[in-house]
Amino acid sequence: MADKIERSEAEWREHLGEERYRILRQAGTEAAFSGELLNNKGDGAYVCGACGEPLFASRTKFESGSGWPSFTAPVAGEAVEEITDRSHGMTRTEVRCAKCEGHLGHVFPDGPGPTGLRYCINSASLDFAPGDESAKGEPAASGERR
Ligand code: FE
């Protein structure tokens, strides 16, 4: 795992644009069924939309019906950080990019096997890299918790 990326909020806003800034840096959520990558079925890596780090592999993507891209596991346990989120009157587990701490989405314990997990990720938090070999390692069961 590479060192963390740190930028000022002004730099992130400039780098990401308003919509991605709202989601990745302010823990926003895109409207369900609106994301460009929701129905993407290509082989490759889903990388962080802020820093480019590989986060999810296409073979772990599944159709959840939620309206957000859904995965059973991150590409490696250390690729994401999972943080307890008590906002909006719920207790959920937030998923962030471990490298830049960008907000990705949440993980829920109602996914299909083998992990039983559903990583519910904003399309706007991801970019797709077709055929990228860097995301073909064994998926981890879960990310680091803190
Ligand atoms: Fe990142």
Backbone and ligand atoms as CSV (ligand in chain L), in Angstrom:
chain,resi,resn,atom,element,x,y,z
A,1,MET,N,N,0.851,-1.202,0.000
A,1,MET,CA,C,0.000,0.000,0.000
A,1,MET,C,C,0.878,1.241,0.000
A,2,ALA,N,N,0.596,2.108,-0.953
A,2,ALA,CA,C,1.360,3.351,-1.046
A,2,ALA,C,C,0.978,4.289,0.106
A,3,ASP,N,N,1.801,5.296,0.289
A,3,ASP,CA,C,1.511,6.271,1.339
A,3,ASP,C,C,0.205,6.994,1.045
A,4,LYS,N,N,-0.377,7.515,2.106
A,4,LYS,CA,C,-1.611,8.289,1.965
A,4,LYS,C,C,-1.382,9.517,1.096
A,5,ILE,N,N,-2.436,9.885,0.389
A,5,ILE,CA,C,-2.416,11.120,-0.380
A,5,ILE,C,C,-3.106,12.190,0.442
A,6,GLU,N,N,-2.483,13.327,0.576
A,6,GLU,CA,C,-3.149,14.411,1.291
A,6,GLU,C,C,-3.177,15.654,0.421
A,7,ARG,N,N,-4.350,16.238,0.320
A,7,ARG,CA,C,-4.525,17.490,-0.399
A,7,ARG,C,C,-5.396,18.387,0.459
A,8,SER,N,N,-5.327,19.669,0.239
A,8,SER,CA,C,-6.240,20.577,0.936
A,8,SER,C,C,-7.630,20.397,0.354
A,9,GLU,N,N,-8.657,20.832,1.067
A,9,GLU,CA,C,-10.017,20.730,0.540
A,9,GLU,C,C,-10.163,21.544,-0.744
A,10,ALA,N,N,-9.486,22.683,-0.822
A,10,ALA,CA,C,-9.548,23.496,-2.045
A,10,ALA,C,C,-8.938,22.735,-3.221
A,11,GLU,N,N,-7.864,22.024,-2.962
A,11,GLU,CA,C,-7.233,21.229,-4.030
A,11,GLU,C,C,-8.132,20.083,-4.470
A,12,TRP,N,N,-8.772,19.427,-3.502
A,12,TRP,CA,C,-9.687,18.342,-3.860
A,12,TRP,C,C,-10.850,18.876,-4.691
A,13,ARG,N,N,-11.393,20.012,-4.305
A,13,ARG,CA,C,-12.539,20.576,-5.014
A,13,ARG,C,C,-12.160,20.886,-6.465
A,14,GLU,N,N,-10.980,21.438,-6.631
A,14,GLU,CA,C,-10.482,21.763,-7.961
A,14,GLU,C,C,-10.262,20.484,-8.785
A,15,HIS,N,N,-9.702,19.465,-8.131
A,15,HIS,CA,C,-9.338,18.206,-8.799
A,15,HIS,C,C,-10.584,17.398,-9.184
A,16,LEU,N,N,-11.592,17.403,-8.326
A,16,LEU,CA,C,-12.724,16.490,-8.497
A,16,LEU,C,C,-13.935,17.100,-9.191
A,17,GLY,N,N,-14.108,18.387,-9.103
A,17,GLY,CA,C,-15.350,18.992,-9.567
A,17,GLY,C,C,-16.422,18.859,-8.504
A,18,GLU,N,N,-17.515,19.621,-8.672
A,18,GLU,CA,C,-18.515,19.738,-7.591
A,18,GLU,C,C,-19.159,18.418,-7.189
A,19,GLU,N,N,-19.626,17.641,-8.151
A,19,GLU,CA,C,-20.392,16.433,-7.815
A,19,GLU,C,C,-19.504,15.373,-7.152
A,20,ARG,N,N,-18.347,15.136,-7.710
A,20,ARG,CA,C,-17.448,14.156,-7.109
A,20,ARG,C,C,-16.919,14.656,-5.763
A,21,TYR,N,N,-16.709,15.955,-5.650
A,21,TYR,CA,C,-16.268,16.513,-4.372
A,21,TYR,C,C,-17.328,16.270,-3.301
A,22,ARG,N,N,-18.565,16.504,-3.646
A,22,ARG,CA,C,-19.665,16.316,-2.686
A,22,ARG,C,C,-19.727,14.868,-2.198
A,23,ILE,N,N,-19.521,13.928,-3.064
A,23,ILE,CA,C,-19.599,12.516,-2.686
A,23,ILE,C,C,-18.304,12.052,-2.019
A,24,LEU,N,N,-17.182,12.268,-2.672
A,24,LEU,CA,C,-15.920,11.706,-2.186
A,24,LEU,C,C,-15.371,12.413,-0.951
A,25,ARG,N,N,-15.570,13.727,-0.849
A,25,ARG,CA,C,-14.964,14.468,0.263
A,25,ARG,C,C,-15.981,14.892,1.312
A,26,GLN,N,N,-17.289,14.853,0.967
A,26,GLN,CA,C,-18.294,15.270,1.939
A,26,GLN,C,C,-19.269,14.153,2.244
A,27,ALA,N,N,-18.887,12.910,1.873
A,27,ALA,CA,C,-19.687,11.711,2.156
A,27,ALA,C,C,-21.104,11.815,1.621
A,28,GLY,N,N,-21.224,12.400,0.437
A,28,GLY,CA,C,-22.522,12.477,-0.220
A,28,GLY,C,C,-22.888,11.157,-0.876
A,29,THR,N,N,-24.117,11.113,-1.394
A,29,THR,CA,C,-24.600,9.909,-2.074
A,29,THR,C,C,-25.246,10.325,-3.386
A,30,GLU,N,N,-24.901,9.645,-4.459
A,30,GLU,CA,C,-25.546,9.933,-5.739
A,30,GLU,C,C,-26.946,9.320,-5.736
A,31,ALA,N,N,-27.819,9.824,-6.581
A,31,ALA,CA,C,-29.169,9.265,-6.704
A,31,ALA,C,C,-29.086,7.823,-7.196
A,32,ALA,N,N,-29.930,6.963,-6.628
A,32,ALA,CA,C,-29.974,5.565,-7.050
A,32,ALA,C,C,-30.256,5.480,-8.549
A,33,PHE,N,N,-29.676,4.493,-9.184
A,33,PHE,CA,C,-29.866,4.195,-10.607
A,33,PHE,C,C,-29.372,5.319,-11.521
A,34,SER,N,N,-28.532,6.217,-11.002
A,34,SER,CA,C,-28.041,7.327,-11.814
A,34,SER,C,C,-26.596,7.155,-12.253
A,35,GLY,N,N,-25.868,6.240,-11.635
A,35,GLY,CA,C,-24.418,6.177,-11.856
A,35,GLY,C,C,-24.033,5.551,-13.188
A,36,GLU,N,N,-22.977,6.099,-13.781
A,36,GLU,CA,C,-22.518,5.614,-15.087
A,36,GLU,C,C,-22.024,4.169,-15.046
A,37,LEU,N,N,-21.500,3.741,-13.915
A,37,LEU,CA,C,-20.896,2.405,-13.840
A,37,LEU,C,C,-21.842,1.352,-13.294
A,38,LEU,N,N,-23.100,1.757,-13.008
A,38,LEU,CA,C,-24.039,0.810,-12.403
A,38,LEU,C,C,-24.172,-0.453,-13.240
A,39,ASN,N,N,-24.355,-0.294,-14.545
A,39,ASN,CA,C,-24.599,-1.453,-15.406
A,39,ASN,C,C,-23.369,-1.859,-16.207
A,40,ASN,N,N,-22.212,-1.329,-15.823
A,40,ASN,CA,C,-20.977,-1.701,-16.513
A,40,ASN,C,C,-20.648,-3.158,-16.242
A,41,LYS,N,N,-20.419,-3.932,-17.311
A,41,LYS,CA,C,-20.149,-5.356,-17.145
A,41,LYS,C,C,-18.778,-5.747,-17.682
A,42,GLY,N,N,-17.944,-4.766,-17.986
A,42,GLY,CA,C,-16.621,-5.069,-18.538
A,42,GLY,C,C,-15.696,-5.713,-17.520
A,43,ASP,N,N,-14.663,-6.395,-18.043
A,43,ASP,CA,C,-13.622,-6.958,-17.174
A,43,ASP,C,C,-12.593,-5.883,-16.878
A,44,GLY,N,N,-12.233,-5.765,-15.625
A,44,GLY,CA,C,-11.219,-4.793,-15.284
A,44,GLY,C,C,-11.274,-4.403,-13.828
A,45,ALA,N,N,-10.678,-3.259,-13.541
A,45,ALA,CA,C,-10.575,-2.780,-12.171
A,45,ALA,C,C,-11.419,-1.531,-11.980
A,46,TYR,N,N,-12.069,-1.443,-10.845
A,46,TYR,CA,C,-12.731,-0.217,-10.423
A,46,TYR,C,C,-11.762,0.490,-9.485
A,47,VAL,N,N,-11.311,1.654,-9.937
A,47,VAL,CA,C,-10.293,2.385,-9.186
A,47,VAL,C,C,-10.903,3.620,-8.526
A,48,CYS,N,N,-10.253,4.126,-7.505
A,48,CYS,CA,C,-10.734,5.308,-6.789
A,48,CYS,C,C,-10.851,6.487,-7.741
A,49,GLY,N,N,-11.995,7.163,-7.726
A,49,GLY,CA,C,-12.223,8.310,-8.586
A,49,GLY,C,C,-11.414,9.526,-8.180
A,50,ALA,N,N,-10.863,9.494,-6.968
A,50,ALA,CA,C,-10.063,10.622,-6.497
A,50,ALA,C,C,-8.575,10.396,-6.697
A,51,CYS,N,N,-8.095,9.177,-6.400
A,51,CYS,CA,C,-6.636,8.950,-6.418
A,51,CYS,C,C,-6.188,7.843,-7.357
A,52,GLY,N,N,-7.129,7.081,-7.944
A,52,GLY,CA,C,-6.753,6.078,-8.932
A,52,GLY,C,C,-6.330,4.736,-8.375
A,53,GLU,N,N,-6.389,4.567,-7.077
A,53,GLU,CA,C,-5.981,3.296,-6.474
A,53,GLU,C,C,-6.995,2.199,-6.827
A,54,PRO,N,N,-6.554,0.994,-7.250
A,54,PRO,CA,C,-7.496,-0.096,-7.515
A,54,PRO,C,C,-8.232,-0.494,-6.238
A,55,LEU,N,N,-9.573,-0.555,-6.321
A,55,LEU,CA,C,-10.370,-0.834,-5.129
A,55,LEU,C,C,-11.219,-2.096,-5.255
A,56,PHE,N,N,-11.817,-2.306,-6.409
A,56,PHE,CA,C,-12.697,-3.466,-6.610
A,56,PHE,C,C,-12.413,-4.087,-7.972
A,57,ALA,N,N,-12.565,-5.413,-8.055
A,57,ALA,CA,C,-12.373,-6.127,-9.318
A,57,ALA,C,C,-13.729,-6.442,-9.936
A,58,SER,N,N,-13.772,-6.434,-11.268
A,58,SER,CA,C,-15.047,-6.645,-11.966
A,58,SER,C,C,-15.686,-7.986,-11.601
A,59,ARG,N,N,-14.868,-9.011,-11.300
A,59,ARG,CA,C,-15.492,-10.326,-11.044
A,59,ARG,C,C,-16.176,-10.388,-9.679
A,60,THR,N,N,-16.027,-9.367,-8.841
A,60,THR,CA,C,-16.755,-9.330,-7.568
A,60,THR,C,C,-18.000,-8.448,-7.658
A,61,LYS,N,N,-18.255,-7.860,-8.841
A,61,LYS,CA,C,-19.420,-6.986,-9.021
A,61,LYS,C,C,-20.665,-7.853,-9.228
A,62,PHE,N,N,-21.762,-7.469,-8.617
A,62,PHE,CA,C,-22.996,-8.230,-8.806
A,62,PHE,C,C,-24.196,-7.298,-8.877
A,63,GLU,N,N,-25.294,-7.843,-9.363
A,63,GLU,CA,C,-26.521,-7.069,-9.533
A,63,GLU,C,C,-27.300,-7.125,-8.228
A,64,SER,N,N,-27.293,-6.045,-7.463
A,64,SER,CA,C,-27.948,-6.063,-6.152
A,64,SER,C,C,-29.382,-5.540,-6.207
A,65,GLY,N,N,-29.706,-4.804,-7.271
A,65,GLY,CA,C,-31.021,-4.179,-7.353
A,65,GLY,C,C,-31.130,-2.894,-6.545
A,66,SER,N,N,-30.047,-2.476,-5.879
A,66,SER,CA,C,-30.086,-1.296,-5.010
A,66,SER,C,C,-30.045,0.005,-5.792
A,67,GLY,N,N,-29.498,-0.039,-7.008
A,67,GLY,CA,C,-29.299,1.180,-7.777
A,67,GLY,C,C,-27.907,1.748,-7.674
A,68,TRP,N,N,-27.029,1.085,-6.929
A,68,TRP,CA,C,-25.621,1.484,-6.847
A,68,TRP,C,C,-24.739,0.286,-7.209
A,69,PRO,N,N,-23.588,0.556,-7.815
A,69,PRO,CA,C,-22.650,-0.542,-8.083
A,69,PRO,C,C,-22.364,-1.314,-6.791
A,70,SER,N,N,-22.420,-2.656,-6.887
A,70,SER,CA,C,-22.301,-3.496,-5.698
A,70,SER,C,C,-21.249,-4.567,-5.919
A,71,PHE,N,N,-20.455,-4.801,-4.868
A,71,PHE,CA,C,-19.344,-5.748,-4.941
A,71,PHE,C,C,-19.363,-6.621,-3.688
A,72,THR,N,N,-18.817,-7.835,-3.813
A,72,THR,CA,C,-18.776,-8.726,-2.646
A,72,THR,C,C,-17.528,-8.509,-1.792
A,73,ALA,N,N,-16.494,-7.868,-2.351
A,73,ALA,CA,C,-15.240,-7.706,-1.605
A,73,ALA,C,C,-14.381,-6.646,-2.264
A,74,PRO,N,N,-13.522,-5.973,-1.487
A,74,PRO,CA,C,-12.522,-5.095,-2.095
A,74,PRO,C,C,-11.410,-5.945,-2.708
A,75,VAL,N,N,-10.624,-5.333,-3.574
A,75,VAL,CA,C,-9.557,-6.063,-4.253
A,75,VAL,C,C,-8.504,-6.551,-3.256
A,76,ALA,N,N,-8.319,-5.833,-2.177
A,76,ALA,CA,C,-7.426,-6.238,-1.091
A,76,ALA,C,C,-7.958,-5.599,0.182
A,77,GLY,N,N,-7.779,-6.301,1.298
A,77,GLY,CA,C,-8.323,-5.790,2.557
A,77,GLY,C,C,-7.801,-4.425,2.903
A,78,GLU,N,N,-6.537,-4.159,2.543
A,78,GLU,CA,C,-5.942,-2.877,2.921
A,78,GLU,C,C,-6.298,-1.762,1.940
A,79,ALA,N,N,-7.047,-2.090,0.869
A,79,ALA,CA,C,-7.391,-1.057,-0.109
A,79,ALA,C,C,-8.441,-0.098,0.426
A,80,VAL,N,N,-9.273,-0.583,1.354
A,80,VAL,CA,C,-10.341,0.266,1.891
A,80,VAL,C,C,-10.268,0.306,3.418
A,81,GLU,N,N,-10.865,1.339,3.979
A,81,GLU,CA,C,-11.039,1.462,5.423
A,81,GLU,C,C,-12.531,1.428,5.707
A,82,GLU,N,N,-12.889,0.764,6.794
A,82,GLU,CA,C,-14.304,0.658,7.153
A,82,GLU,C,C,-14.499,1.301,8.523
A,83,ILE,N,N,-15.442,2.239,8.564
A,83,ILE,CA,C,-15.605,3.113,9.724
A,83,ILE,C,C,-17.070,3.134,10.131
A,84,THR,N,N,-17.341,3.002,11.412
A,84,THR,CA,C,-18.724,3.065,11.893
A,84,THR,C,C,-19.295,4.454,11.642
A,85,ASP,N,N,-20.475,4.485,11.022
A,85,ASP,CA,C,-21.129,5.734,10.622
A,85,ASP,C,C,-22.501,5.780,11.290
A,86,ARG,N,N,-22.695,6.719,12.218
A,86,ARG,CA,C,-23.976,6.833,12.934
A,86,ARG,C,C,-24.803,8.011,12.433
A,87,SER,N,N,-24.529,8.516,11.232
A,87,SER,CA,C,-25.298,9.636,10.696
A,87,SER,C,C,-26.685,9.188,10.241
A,88,HIS,N,N,-27.581,10.140,10.097
A,88,HIS,CA,C,-28.940,9.908,9.581
A,88,HIS,C,C,-29.732,8.909,10.421
A,89,GLY,N,N,-29.438,8.812,11.721
A,89,GLY,CA,C,-30.219,7.960,12.617
A,89,GLY,C,C,-30.038,6.471,12.381
A,90,MET,N,N,-28.962,6.098,11.694
A,90,MET,CA,C,-28.684,4.680,11.422
A,90,MET,C,C,-27.265,4.364,11.870
A,91,THR,N,N,-27.019,3.099,12.113
A,91,THR,CA,C,-25.638,2.668,12.313
A,91,THR,C,C,-25.246,1.847,11.094
A,92,ARG,N,N,-24.311,2.396,10.343
A,92,ARG,CA,C,-23.838,1.720,9.134
A,92,ARG,C,C,-22.325,1.692,9.154
A,93,THR,N,N,-21.759,0.938,8.221
A,93,THR,CA,C,-20.311,0.896,8.094
A,93,THR,C,C,-19.919,1.600,6.801
A,94,GLU,N,N,-19.265,2.750,6.985
A,94,GLU,CA,C,-18.803,3.520,5.837
A,94,GLU,C,C,-17.558,2.876,5.239
A,95,VAL,N,N,-17.426,2.952,3.922
A,95,VAL,CA,C,-16.241,2.441,3.227
A,95,VAL,C,C,-15.509,3.625,2.599
A,96,ARG,N,N,-14.219,3.731,2.917
A,96,ARG,CA,C,-13.390,4.795,2.343
A,96,ARG,C,C,-12.186,4.204,1.628
A,97,CYS,N,N,-11.666,4.945,0.670
A,97,CYS,CA,C,-10.390,4.582,0.049
A,97,CYS,C,C,-9.299,4.740,1.099
A,98,ALA,N,N,-8.476,3.696,1.272
A,98,ALA,CA,C,-7.442,3.766,2.303
A,98,ALA,C,C,-6.339,4.753,1.929
A,99,LYS,N,N,-6.166,4.984,0.635
A,99,LYS,CA,C,-5.056,5.838,0.214
A,99,LYS,C,C,-5.369,7.320,0.365
A,100,CYS,N,N,-6.584,7.739,-0.027
A,100,CYS,CA,C,-6.897,9.171,0.004
A,100,CYS,C,C,-8.035,9.500,0.969
A,101,GLU,N,N,-8.614,8.468,1.608
A,101,GLU,CA,C,-9.730,8.622,2.548
A,101,GLU,C,C,-10.987,9.151,1.863
A,102,GLY,N,N,-11.078,8.997,0.557
A,102,GLY,CA,C,-12.288,9.393,-0.157
A,102,GLY,C,C,-13.459,8.493,0.219
A,103,HIS,N,N,-14.642,9.098,0.382
A,103,HIS,CA,C,-15.851,8.336,0.711
A,103,HIS,C,C,-16.287,7.538,-0.517
A,104,LEU,N,N,-16.509,6.249,-0.332
A,104,LEU,CA,C,-16.928,5.378,-1.441
A,104,LEU,C,C,-18.388,4.990,-1.317
A,105,GLY,N,N,-18.812,4.606,-0.112
A,105,GLY,CA,C,-20.179,4.140,0.110
A,105,GLY,C,C,-20.245,3.437,1.449
A,106,HIS,N,N,-21.060,2.358,1.510
A,106,HIS,CA,C,-21.206,1.596,2.754
A,106,HIS,C,C,-21.147,0.113,2.451
A,107,VAL,N,N,-20.880,-0.692,3.480
A,107,VAL,CA,C,-20.901,-2.150,3.328
A,107,VAL,C,C,-21.972,-2.722,4.255
A,108,PHE,N,N,-22.760,-3.651,3.702
A,108,PHE,CA,C,-23.875,-4.257,4.437
A,108,PHE,C,C,-23.710,-5.779,4.463
A,109,PRO,N,N,-24.192,-6.430,5.539
A,109,PRO,CA,C,-24.001,-7.878,5.683
A,109,PRO,C,C,-25.093,-8.693,5.001
A,110,ASP,N,N,-25.560,-8.249,3.845
A,110,ASP,CA,C,-26.638,-8.968,3.155
A,110,ASP,C,C,-26.271,-9.317,1.718
A,111,GLY,N,N,-24.978,-9.479,1.463
A,111,GLY,CA,C,-24.524,-9.799,0.113
A,111,GLY,C,C,-24.519,-11.288,-0.155
A,112,PRO,N,N,-24.232,-11.661,-1.404
A,112,PRO,CA,C,-24.150,-13.079,-1.762
A,112,PRO,C,C,-22.822,-13.691,-1.324
A,113,GLY,N,N,-22.717,-14.998,-1.403
A,113,GLY,CA,C,-21.472,-15.684,-1.067
A,113,GLY,C,C,-20.376,-15.297,-2.038
A,114,PRO,N,N,-19.121,-15.543,-1.704
A,114,PRO,CA,C,-18.641,-16.230,-0.509
A,114,PRO,C,C,-18.510,-15.330,0.720
A,115,THR,N,N,-18.530,-14.010,0.541
A,115,THR,CA,C,-18.277,-13.135,1.691
A,115,THR,C,C,-19.549,-12.808,2.471
A,116,GLY,N,N,-20.719,-12.874,1.794
A,116,GLY,CA,C,-21.955,-12.438,2.442
A,116,GLY,C,C,-22.044,-10.932,2.606
A,117,LEU,N,N,-21.139,-10.219,1.937
A,117,LEU,CA,C,-21.110,-8.763,2.082
A,117,LEU,C,C,-21.553,-8.076,0.786
A,118,ARG,N,N,-22.123,-6.896,0.968
A,118,ARG,CA,C,-22.524,-6.057,-0.163
A,118,ARG,C,C,-21.875,-4.692,0.002
A,119,TYR,N,N,-20.829,-4.467,-0.782
A,119,TYR,CA,C,-20.205,-3.158,-0.806
A,119,TYR,C,C,-21.006,-2.306,-1.776
A,120,CYS,N,N,-21.735,-1.341,-1.216
A,120,CYS,CA,C,-22.667,-0.495,-1.964
A,120,CYS,C,C,-21.940,0.819,-2.221
A,121,ILE,N,N,-21.486,1.025,-3.463
A,121,ILE,CA,C,-20.493,2.052,-3.758
A,121,ILE,C,C,-21.041,3.054,-4.775
A,122,ASN,N,N,-20.839,4.324,-4.523
A,122,ASN,CA,C,-21.234,5.352,-5.479
A,122,ASN,C,C,-20.434,5.200,-6.771
A,123,SER,N,N,-21.131,5.170,-7.893
A,123,SER,CA,C,-20.458,5.142,-9.184
A,123,SER,C,C,-19.519,6.334,-9.330
A,124,ALA,N,N,-19.941,7.479,-8.808
A,124,ALA,CA,C,-19.135,8.697,-8.936
A,124,ALA,C,C,-17.836,8.635,-8.140
A,125,SER,N,N,-17.743,7.672,-7.221
A,125,SER,CA,C,-16.504,7.507,-6.448
A,125,SER,C,C,-15.507,6.617,-7.169
A,126,LEU,N,N,-15.909,6.066,-8.311
A,126,LEU,CA,C,-15.085,5.088,-9.022
A,126,LEU,C,C,-14.817,5.508,-10.464
A,127,ASP,N,N,-13.692,5.036,-10.981
A,127,ASP,CA,C,-13.444,5.031,-12.416
A,127,ASP,C,C,-13.190,3.585,-12.804
A,128,PHE,N,N,-13.444,3.270,-14.069
A,128,PHE,CA,C,-13.265,1.898,-14.533
A,128,PHE,C,C,-12.037,1.815,-15.421
A,129,ALA,N,N,-11.176,0.843,-15.129
A,129,ALA,CA,C,-9.963,0.618,-15.919
A,129,ALA,C,C,-10.081,-0.746,-16.586
A,130,PRO,N,N,-10.502,-0.802,-17.853
A,130,PRO,CA,C,-10.720,-2.092,-18.508
A,130,PRO,C,C,-9.442,-2.921,-18.554
A,131,GLY,N,N,-9.574,-4.188,-18.189
A,131,GLY,CA,C,-8.463,-5.124,-18.338
A,131,GLY,C,C,-7.270,-4.891,-17.445
A,132,ASP,N,N,-7.419,-4.021,-16.452
A,132,ASP,CA,C,-6.283,-3.698,-15.583
A,132,ASP,C,C,-5.905,-4.908,-14.731
A,133,GLU,N,N,-4.691,-5.415,-14.934
A,133,GLU,CA,C,-4.234,-6.607,-14.212
A,133,GLU,C,C,-4.072,-6.359,-12.714
A,134,SER,N,N,-3.985,-5.104,-12.334
A,134,SER,CA,C,-3.681,-4.812,-10.927
A,134,SER,C,C,-4.810,-5.211,-9.999
A,135,ALA,N,N,-5.994,-5.491,-10.547
A,135,ALA,CA,C,-7.124,-5.815,-9.670
A,135,ALA,C,C,-7.511,-7.285,-9.765
A,136,LYS,N,N,-6.586,-8.131,-10.201
A,136,LYS,CA,C,-6.941,-9.543,-10.370
A,136,LYS,C,C,-6.420,-10.457,-9.270
A,137,GLY,N,N,-5.955,-9.887,-8.186
A,137,GLY,CA,C,-5.529,-10.708,-7.046
A,137,GLY,C,C,-6.720,-11.309,-6.337
A,138,GLU,N,N,-6.462,-12.127,-5.365
A,138,GLU,CA,C,-7.554,-12.722,-4.588
A,138,GLU,C,C,-8.251,-11.634,-3.778
A,139,PRO,N,N,-9.575,-11.566,-3.834
A,139,PRO,CA,C,-10.256,-10.576,-3.019
A,139,PRO,C,C,-10.156,-10.913,-1.533
A,140,ALA,N,N,-10.106,-9.900,-0.735
A,140,ALA,CA,C,-10.065,-10.103,0.715
A,140,ALA,C,C,-11.486,-10.256,1.246
A,141,ALA,N,N,-11.639,-10.853,2.392
A,141,ALA,CA,C,-12.960,-11.037,2.977
A,141,ALA,C,C,-13.549,-9.707,3.408
A,142,SER,N,N,-12.710,-8.838,3.865
A,142,SER,CA,C,-13.202,-7.572,4.394
A,142,SER,C,C,-12.056,-6.583,4.512
A,143,GLY,N,N,-12.397,-5.314,4.620
A,143,GLY,CA,C,-11.372,-4.290,4.771
A,143,GLY,C,C,-10.924,-4.154,6.211
A,144,GLU,N,N,-9.941,-3.330,6.402
A,144,GLU,CA,C,-9.461,-3.031,7.741
A,144,GLU,C,C,-10.543,-2.271,8.509
A,145,ARG,N,N,-10.723,-2.603,9.740
A,145,ARG,CA,C,-11.657,-1.826,10.549
A,145,ARG,C,C,-10.868,-0.943,11.508
A,146,ARG,N,N,-11.457,0.171,11.838
A,146,ARG,CA,C,-10.813,0.997,12.858
A,146,ARG,C,C,-11.872,1.684,13.670
L,1,FE,FE,FE,-8.522,7.159,-3.213
